[in-house]
Amino acid sequence: MNQELIKSLKFKKFKYIKIKDPTFPGMILDAPGQIKPGDVLHMKDGEYLLVGDVNKVLGVCDDCTNYELKDIKEIATLPGF
């Protein structure tokens, strides 16, 4: 991802929450909030991910994931999205 573009974005601290699953008592779910295509995720390991390049649950394919929601440090949205 272009470093100048990254520097121009206004990142906000990302908060992820966990909610109780209404259908299964005792089960806790991650609630991703408003992660959408066009968002740029700054991960705690320093990596930047563009949503649209990864899916909303941070998988890099339909069955695997490299990150979890708790790994997001900051989030920004590209202009025009």
C-alpha positions in Angstrom: 0.0 0.0 0.0 1.3 3.5 -0.9 3.0 5.0 2.1 2.0 8.6 1.2 -1.6 7.5 1.1 -1.3 5.8 4.5 0.2 9.0 6.0 -2.7 11.1 4.6 -5.4 9.0 6.3 -6.8 9.8 9.7 -6.7 6.7 11.8 -8.9 6.2 14.8 -8.3 3.7 17.6 -10.3 0.5 16.9 -12.3 -1.0 19.6 -13.7 -4.5 19.2 -16.4 -5.8 21.5 -17.6 -9.2 22.5 -21.3 -9.9 22.8 -23.3 -12.8 24.2 -24.8 -15.0 21.5 -28.6 -14.7 21.8 -29.2 -18.2 20.4 -26.6 -20.1 22.5 -26.4 -19.0 26.1 -22.9 -18.8 27.4 -21.3 -18.4 23.9 -19.4 -15.1 23.2 -19.1 -13.6 19.7 -16.8 -11.0 18.3 -18.8 -7.9 17.2 -16.8 -6.3 14.3 -18.8 -3.1 14.2 -18.6 -1.2 11.0 -15.7 -2.8 9.1 -16.4 -2.3 5.4 -14.7 -2.3 2.0 -12.6 0.8 1.7 -11.4 0.7 5.3 -7.7 0.5 6.0 -6.7 -1.5 9.1 -3.5 -0.8 10.9 -2.6 -4.0 12.7 -0.8 -4.3 16.0 2.1 -6.0 14.1 2.5 -2.9 11.9 0.9 -4.4 8.8 -1.7 -2.4 6.8 -4.7 -4.3 5.4 -7.3 -2.9 2.9 -10.8 -4.3 3.5 -11.8 -5.6 0.1 -8.5 -7.3 -0.1 -9.4 -9.3 3.0 -12.9 -10.2 4.0 -14.8 -8.7 7.0 -13.6 -11.4 9.4 -10.0 -10.8 8.3 -9.6 -14.0 6.4 -7.3 -14.2 3.4 -9.5 -17.0 1.9 -12.8 -18.5 2.8 -11.5 -20.9 5.4 -8.4 -19.3 6.9 -7.5 -16.2 8.8 -4.2 -14.4 9.4 -5.6 -12.0 12.0 -8.4 -11.6 14.5 -10.4 -8.5 15.3 -8.4 -8.1 18.5 -5.3 -7.6 16.3 -6.5 -4.3 14.9 -4.8 -1.2 16.3 -6.4 1.6 14.2 -8.8 2.0 11.4 -9.3 4.6 8.7 -11.5 4.9 5.6 -10.2 5.7 2.1 -11.6 9.0 0.7 -14.7 8.3 -1.4 -15.9 5.2 0.5 
